[in-house]
Amino acid sequence: MDENIVIYAEESGDRVDALLARQIEGLSRSAAQRLLEEERVLLRGIPVKKNYKCAVGDVFSVSLPALEEVPLIAQNIPLDVVFEDDDVIVVNKPRGLVVHPAPGHPDGTLVNALLWHCGDTLSGIGGEKRPGIVHRIDKDTSGLLIAAKNDFAHQALSAQLADRSLSRVYEAVAHGRFREESGTVDRPIGRHPTDRKRMAINEKNGRPAVTHWEVLARYREYTHLRCRLETGRTHQIRVHLSSIGHPLLGDGVYGAPCPEKGLEGQCLHARELKFIHPRTGESVRLETALPPYFLEILSKLGEKET
């Protein structure tokens, strides 16, 4: 069954294909043009031409074609379980493991592993492809991730994400030497205006994003940081640190395009997770050690500097 959504134009002069690509997650501009050519985009009940320029207050009805579904299967993929009870499970995700099925990754994901481990007890609130998933971390980011085993737990944990009482602390290695001991990046993040696979500082259409950072150690060309998220936008730490001139080591998307220190993918580990247990109301704080790849990177940075 097709999915029907409504898109609002808040400014005049934008081409409608650009507006659709910006507003609909995962939709490229060429895909938006195909929707227009297939007369799946209506304005006041009339199909819209792909070169139409929006006016303030335009309301577009968009009919998105149903995606071809791939059955979600349980797979016996080893999990490093840090905490588990009848309501929640917290795992230490290795770098390289995708969290949920997506184009290019139909299986072999954390969700497939959780289905094997938990059976059919995962919450369905996350959707058919994301059962139990409360929040995500990138494929090449390692560390702690929490999933819900029932809808009650999922709703409670999602509320904690919304009110920022679910705390996530990361460790990272960034380019350059930070002059201050700590600081905050408070800049909105949204989809990149021309590259749909990237996020960017977006003052116009971005959502509020706040990252607090603290220096753990300085090296000649790099800094070891602790980062605490106040919000949870896609690629938040990567985008924020890159925006202040300190992209993460190994981050080929927001930093150097080539592998660094033998590492492909950002040097970023979700080290600490703190939440209120949805059933007991007790505070739960979990921490995991830095993984071998992270320790190896630190060993390659040379002597610490003051």
N, C-alpha and C positions, 0 to 999 in steps of 0.2 A: 504494500500500500504506500502511495506517495505521502510525503510529509509536507504539510502546508505551513509556511511561516510568514510573518509580516515584517517588513523592513521599513524603517522611517528615515527620510532624508532630513538632516538637521542643517544642511548648508546648500546653497545654490551653486551651480556650475560644475559639480562633479558628474562625470559620465556614469551612467547607471551600472555598467559592468564593473567599474572600479569600486563603486559603492557596495555592490553585492560581494565582491571578493574581500573587501575590508570587513564587512559585517558578519559574513557567514564563515565560521571557523572551518579551515581545511579546504575552502573553495578557491581555486586559482582563477585568475582573470579569464583565461581561455575557457575554463569550465563555466564561468558566469556567462560568457558570450554564447556558449552552446545552449544554456537555459533560455536565453533571449531568443535565439534562432528557433528553438522548439516551441516558442510562445508559452513558456512556463512562467513568465513574469508579467503580471498585469498591473495596470494603473487605472483605477476607476473602471475596472472590468475590461479594459482594452489592452491587447498585447503591446509590449514596449519594444521599440527599436533599440539595437545595441549602442547606437551613438546618441541616444537621448541624454540630455543634460538635466540633472535633477533641479527641482525648485524646492525651497524650504517648505516643509509640510507635506511633501509627496509621500504617499503610503503605498508601498508595493506589496502585492500578494505573490509569493514565490512558491511554486510547487516543485519540491525536490524529489527526484526519482528514488524509489526504494533501492537501498543497497542490496547487492547479492549477499545473502547470509552464508557464512561458513560455520558449520556446527562447532560449538565450543566443546572441546574434549578435555578430560582429566588426563594429565601426564605425570609420570613418576619422575619428577625433577627434584633433586635434593633441596631441602630448605634448611636454613640456619634459623631455627625458631628461638627467639629470645624470651618471649612471654606468650602464654596461651591459657585461656580458660573457656567457659561456655559462651562468652560474649565477644571476645576480641582475640586476635592473634597478631603478634608483632614479629616481623622477620628482619634479619640482617641481609639485605639484598646485595648480591655481588655485582660488581660493574660488568656491563655487557648483557645483563638480563633485562629484557623489555617487560614493563609492568603488565600491559594488557594487549590483547590482539588488536592489530591495526594493519592498514595496507602495507604489505611487505613483511609483516610478522603475523601470519594467521595462527600460529601456535608456538610452542616452546617458550611461553611467557610465564610471568609470576602467577597470573590468574590460572593458567593451566595447572601449575604446580599446586596452588591453593585448592583447586577443585579435587585433586588427588588426595591431598592431605586432609581436607575438611569435609569431603563428600558434598552433599547438597545442603549443608547448613549455612553457607554464605548468604549474606543479605542480598536481596535483589534490587535494592534501591539504586545501586550504581549502574544498573542497566544490564542488558543481556550479555554484553561483552566485558563488563567491568563489575561482576558480582563481588560485593564486599569491599571494593576499593573506595577508601575515604579520601585519600590524597595520593599523588604520584611523585615519583622522582625519575629523573632522566635515565635512559639506558646506561650511560657511562658514569652515572653517579652511584656510588655504593652507599650502604647504610640502612638505617632503621625506617621501616614503613609499617603502618598499622592498617589492618583490615577488620571489618565487622562481620561477625558470624550470624547476626540477625538484624532485622530492621530497627528494632528498639535501640540497639547499640549504634547502628549506623546514623540514625537521626541525632542521637546524643553527641556523637563524635563530630558530625557535620556542624552542629550548633557550636561546638567548641572551636572549630576552625573559623567559623563566622565571627565569633566574639573574641577570637585571638587568645583563648585560654589554653588551647592545645599548642604547646611550645616545641619548636624544632630548632636544634642547634647543629651547625655544620662546621667542619674544618676544611680549609682549602689552602692551596698554594697559588699565589698570584704573582704576576710579573711586577717588578719594580720594588722599591723600598718605600714604605709608608712613613711619612714624617711624623704624624700624630700616633698616639697609642691606641686611639679608638675613634669611632665616628659613626655617622649615619648617612645612608643614601635614601632620600625621600623623593622619588620621582616616579610618575605614572608609567606603566608598561602596557603596551598594546602590540598588535600585529604590525610587523614591518610594512611600510607603505608599498614596497615593490617586491619584496621577497617573502612569500607567504609561509616559508618554512622557518623564518626567523621572527624573533620578537625584538622590540626596540623601545627606547624612551619615546613616549608618544603623548605629548602634552595635550593634543587635540582630542584623541579618541581612546587614550589609555585608561587603565584602572589604577587606583591608588596602590602604591607598592613601597614598603619600607623595609630596609635591611640595615641592621646594626652590626658593625664589625669591630674586632679587637685584635691587636697584634699579639701573636704568641711567640714568634721568633723572626728575626731579620737575617737575611743572607745577602750576599753581594748583589745579586740581581733579582732576588725573589723575596717574598714575605709569606710566612706561615700565619694564617688567620683563623680566628673563630668568628663565625657569622650566625647571628640569630635573626630568624625571620619573624617579622611582625605581620606580614601578609604572605600569601602563597601563590604568586603569579608564575606562569610558565617561564622557566629559565631565569627566575628572578635574580639569584645571586650572580649568575653569569653575565646578565645584561647590566646589572647595577655596577659591578666592579669594572666591567669593560668601559662603561660610560664615564668613569672617573680616571681612566687611563691605566687600569690595572687588570687586564683580562686574566682569566685563570690559565695556569700552565696546562698545555695540552688541548686547550679549547680551540679547535679548528674552525668553529662557527663564529665566535665573537673575538677571537684572537689570532695567533699565528696559524696559517693554513697547513703547516707541515707538522708531523709528529715531533714532540720535544722530549728530551731525556728518555727516549724509548717509549713514550706514552702517547697513545692515540686516544683522544677523549679527555675531558676536563679532570683535573685532580681535585675532586670534591667528594666528601664523605659525610653522610648524615649521622652524626655521632651520638646525639642525645635527643630523646623524645620524652615529653612530659605531658600527661593528660589526667583528667578526672575519670575514674572508672565509671562507666555509665550505669552499672548496677549497684555498686557499693558506695559510690560517692567519694571514695578515697583517692588521694593523689598518687599517681604511679609515675616514677621517674626511671627511665631505662637508659643505659649507656653501653656502647660497644667500642671495642678497641679499634685503633686504626688498622686497616687491612695491610697485607704485605706490600701491595703495589705502592701504597701511600708512603710507607716506611722506606721503601727502596728509593722513591723519589727524594725524600728528605736526605737520605744518605748521599745522593748525587749533587746536592746543592752546596757542599763545602762547609766551611766553618761558620758557625753562627756569629753575627755581629751585634754589637750593642747599639 
